[in-house]
Amino acid sequence: MIPAKTKERISSRQFHCLLFFVGFSIQLFADDSDFPEAVKHLNQMSLAMSQMTYQGTFVYVQGSLVETMRITHVVDENGIHERLVAQTGRQRELRRDAEGVRWIARDQQAVVSDPSVNRGFFPVVTSDAIENAADFYTISLGGLEPLAGRLGRKLSIIPLDKYRYGYSLWLEEPSGFLLKWELFQDSARPLARLMFTDIRIGNEVDRSELLSNDSMDGFQTQASDLPQKPTITQSKPRWIPEKPPPGFRLTSHRREDSQSAVMFQHLVYSDGIATVSVYVEPFSETDGSGTGASSLGTTNAHSRLLDDYLITVMGDVPAATVREMAMSVTKQSP
């Protein structure tokens, strides 16, 4: 059973399926001589998807799920403005700007707002992160392929153990724009894929698509249940996984305190490419919370009880990763 609050988080993760990182891989490359060149291409991708002004339609496929999405991403003197709209299925959209992120469910007349989140829909990978990932993935370049009226060079990221997914990316040359990605686990058949069908860049972008003609009068707005600001502390978090899988390091920490007792904690671990969240919250039998394994799409979660708290570990990683991290979480001394 998926914990009640975690259900909401998984649904948001599915809609925001590339919030941290996605990609594809087909075969194992033993030769890593392409690594410096691959790093350059990944850096170009990060710059393109975060700093370019672009607009396009893409198709996301996962199992029997097929969704079409429309994205408008504008960078100007006021920062980044982004709007992602579902073209099929439920009426959903995501907006991001200097005020944070807002998830809008028009069919439910609801808006969830989180001013502390400012990550884009597509991945931003730093050189340091790629270097950290080098011990756990093989990264290689392939040939050029025509996609959405452009040429994309294939870049494969293959995990060296069971704790990570594999990826393939097709990046436009020379811009680095992400034209297509696929995600794998122990199989040549992808678990998920995304591909742009049309793209506009720069002055071709219709900025009016950042706005909606549909009114949101009567919509119920609620703040995210995550703590809005991180607590900066020199001490360790109150709860931590004692034995995270090799390569996963703590990269961020948010918590909510009440009368000196931590009431909520959110940790983020990353190996440089894959990202895993660890949630700790008071357990309540009345909110439908449960324990054990659960999944939605390519997102896996595992929950367990520790004292009077519910530990939930989730991410776009194999089930073994979240299970082992959840089972190793322990409470630290004050």
Long-range contacts (C-beta under 8 A, 24 or more apart in sequence): 1-288, 1-290, 1-291, 1-292, 1-294, 2-290, 2-294, 2-296, 2-301, 2-303, 3-287, 3-288, 3-289, 3-290, 3-303, 3-310, 3-312, 4-287, 4-288, 4-289, 5-225, 5-281, 5-287, 5-289, 6-279, 6-289, 6-294, 6-301, 6-303, 6-312, 6-314, 8-112, 8-225, 9-277, 9-279, 9-314, 10-294, 10-296, 10-299, 10-301, 10-314, 11-296, 12-103, 12-112, 13-296, 13-299, 13-314, 13-316, 14-296, 14-297, 14-299, 15-86, 15-92, 15-94, 15-103, 16-84, 16-94, 16-103, 16-121, 17-60, 17-62, 17-192, 17-194, 17-297, 17-298, 17-316, 18-121, 18-122, 18-123, 18-194, 19-119, 19-121, 20-119, 20-123, 20-270, 20-274, 20-275, 20-315, 20-316, 21-123, 21-125, 21-167, 21-273, 21-274, 21-275, 21-316, 22-123, 22-167, 22-181, 22-183, 22-192, 22-194, 22-316, 23-123, 23-157, 23-166, 23-167, 23-168, 23-169, 23-181, 23-182, 23-183, 23-273, 24-156, 24-157, 24-166, 24-167, 24-168, 24-169, 24-180, 24-181, 24-182, 24-183, 24-184, 24-190, 24-193, 25-156, 25-157, 25-158, 25-166, 25-167, 25-168, 25-182, 25-184, 26-156, 26-168, 26-182, 26-184, 26-188, 27-156, 27-158, 27-188, 28-138, 28-158, 29-138, 29-140, 29-156, 29-158, 30-138, 31-140, 32-134, 32-138, 32-139, 32-140, 34-139, 34-140, 34-141, 35-134, 35-139, 35-140, 37-141, 38-139, 38-140, 38-141, 38-155, 39-127, 39-130, 39-131, 39-139, 41-141, 41-153, 41-155, 41-171, 41-176, 42-125, 42-130, 42-139, 42-155, 43-125, 43-126, 43-127, 43-176, 44-171, 44-174, 44-175, 44-176, 45-123, 45-125, 45-169, 45-171, 45-176, 45-177, 45-178, 46-123, 46-124, 46-125, 46-126, 46-176, 47-176, 48-172, 48-175, 48-176, 48-177, 48-178, 49-73, 49-120, 49-122, 49-123, 49-124, 49-176, 49-177, 49-178, 50-80, 50-120, 50-122, 50-124, 51-75, 52-175, 52-177, 52-201, 52-202, 53-201, 53-202, 53-205, 54-177, 54-199, 54-200, 54-201, 54-202, 54-205, 55-199, 55-200, 55-201, 55-204, 55-205, 55-206, 55-209, 56-148, 56-196, 56-197, 56-198, 56-199, 56-200, 57-87, 57-196, 57-197, 57-198, 58-194, 58-195, 58-196, 58-197, 59-194, 59-195, 59-197, 60-192, 60-193, 60-194, 61-192, 61-193, 61-194, 62-191, 62-192, 62-193, 62-297, 62-298, 63-191, 63-297, 65-297, 70-209, 71-121, 72-205, 72-206, 72-207, 72-209, 72-210, 73-120, 73-121, 74-205, 74-207, 74-210, 80-120, 81-210, 82-120, 82-121, 83-209, 83-210, 83-211, 83-212, 84-121, 93-212, 94-121, 96-120, 96-121, 104-216, 104-219, 106-214, 109-216, 109-218, 109-219, 109-220, 110-219, 110-220, 110-221, 110-222, 111-216, 111-219, 111-220, 111-221, 111-222, 112-221, 112-222, 112-223, 112-224, 113-221, 113-222, 113-223, 113-224, 114-223, 114-224, 114-226, 114-228, 115-228, 116-224, 116-226, 116-227, 116-228, 116-229, 116-230, 116-254, 117-224, 122-178, 123-178, 125-272, 125-273, 128-272, 129-270, 129-272, 129-273, 130-272, 130-273, 131-272, 132-247, 132-249, 132-271, 132-272, 133-247, 133-271, 133-272, 133-273, 135-160, 135-246, 135-247, 136-160, 136-161, 136-163, 136-164, 136-246, 136-247, 136-271, 136-272, 137-164, 137-273, 144-173, 145-170, 147-179, 147-180, 147-195, 147-196, 148-179, 148-195, 148-196, 148-197, 148-198, 148-199, 149-198, 149-199, 150-177, 150-179, 150-199, 152-179, 152-180, 157-273, 161-245, 161-246, 162-186, 162-318, 162-320, 163-245, 163-246, 163-247, 163-248, 163-271, 163-274, 163-317, 163-318, 163-320, 163-321, 163-324, 164-271, 164-273, 164-274, 164-317, 164-318, 164-321, 165-191, 165-274, 165-298, 165-316, 165-317, 165-318, 167-273, 175-201, 177-201, 183-298, 183-316, 185-318, 191-298, 192-297, 192-298, 225-264, 226-254, 226-264, 226-266, 227-254, 227-255, 227-256, 227-264, 227-266, 229-254, 230-254, 230-255, 231-255, 231-257, 236-332, 237-265, 237-267, 237-332, 238-262, 238-265, 238-280, 238-331, 238-332, 238-334, 239-265, 239-267, 239-278, 239-280, 239-306, 239-309, 239-311, 239-329, 239-330, 239-331, 239-332, 240-267, 240-278, 240-329, 240-330, 240-332, 241-269, 241-278, 241-313, 241-325, 241-326, 241-328, 241-329, 242-328, 242-329, 242-330, 243-324, 243-328, 244-269, 244-324, 244-325, 244-328, 245-271, 245-321, 245-324, 245-325, 247-271, 247-272, 248-274, 248-276, 248-321, 248-325, 251-275, 269-325, 274-315, 274-316, 274-317, 274-321, 275-315, 275-316, 276-313, 276-314, 276-315, 276-317, 276-321, 276-322, 276-325, 277-313, 277-314, 277-315, 278-311, 278-312, 278-313, 278-325, 278-326, 278-329, 279-310, 279-311, 279-312, 279-313, 279-314, 280-306, 280-309, 280-310, 280-311, 280-312, 280-329, 281-309, 281-310, 281-312, 282-308, 282-309, 282-310, 283-308, 283-309, 283-310, 293-319, 293-323, 295-319, 302-326, 302-327, 304-329, 306-330, 306-331, 307-331
